[in-house]
């Protein structure tokens, strides 16, 4: 589990550990990793289980990522499931976001998933088994005000997942893309401090989920080999609306998309209208405030 020292990544690691898995946690902060290791070990189901910690930046040097994953596989055996959960976020108006933030987010959120996946995929194909999970976001299905740096990196994961799934499906290797909603994590709390008002008001139209709930859904979908993983009714609707040419796991899933698409599109248009209204109101309030300041 990359990004496994906190948030959704940590909860996914705990969920897998509860099911008897051996866990390798990968993150940058060694102290956080060790704290998380102790927390996870409380949930062991047998004495043989191991939690291995590796401190590395998965977005910087592919060779380093490849080497540490080789070491992990030498100690614990081949990777049955890779969960790419390392990620970060920056919010703000497009013109206010530092240009290097666009580069940094693409490195962490996209390349930080490419490198670990590239390091394990050959072995998975050789073994004719494996699961790779890409943790995207609902902001990877729908571009929203304030997420011009973040959304594209999460959209990119879907393109990677669709292309990779077509390559590896004959080898019995399955890809899952998870689209969690706003989730109560340290990263979300940090992001909320700098969110523009428009982004906050749009986010408030849906509830905040607990990381444990999101982790349970992701692990279940990954084990079942589902391509899409969504949480709640809003997540289900978004997955139908944005299904496009994504692979389906069953005929039933495909039929649900065909039947529900039109109805959900109507509902989605109402949502988009309300989001546009929020943005316009905020702009008008800001302009009134600025003109009042000038008058004074």
Secondary structure as UniProt FT lines:
FT   TURN            3..5
FT   HELIX           7..18
FT   TURN            19..20
FT   STRAND          23..27
FT   HELIX           30..41
FT   TURN            42..43
FT   TURN            47..48
FT   STRAND          51..55
FT   TURN            58..60
FT   HELIX           62..76
FT   STRAND          81..84
FT   HELIX           94..96
FT   HELIX           99..105
FT   HELIX           106..111
FT   HELIX           112..127
FT   STRAND          130..135
FT   HELIX           138..140
FT   TURN            145..146
FT   TURN            148..150
FT   HELIX           151..168
FT   HELIX           169..171
FT   STRAND          173..179
FT   STRAND          183..184
FT   HELIX           186..192
FT   HELIX           197..203
FT   TURN            204..205
FT   STRAND          209..210
FT   HELIX           211..224
FT   STRAND          228..230
FT   HELIX           232..241
FT   TURN            244..245
FT   HELIX           251..295
//
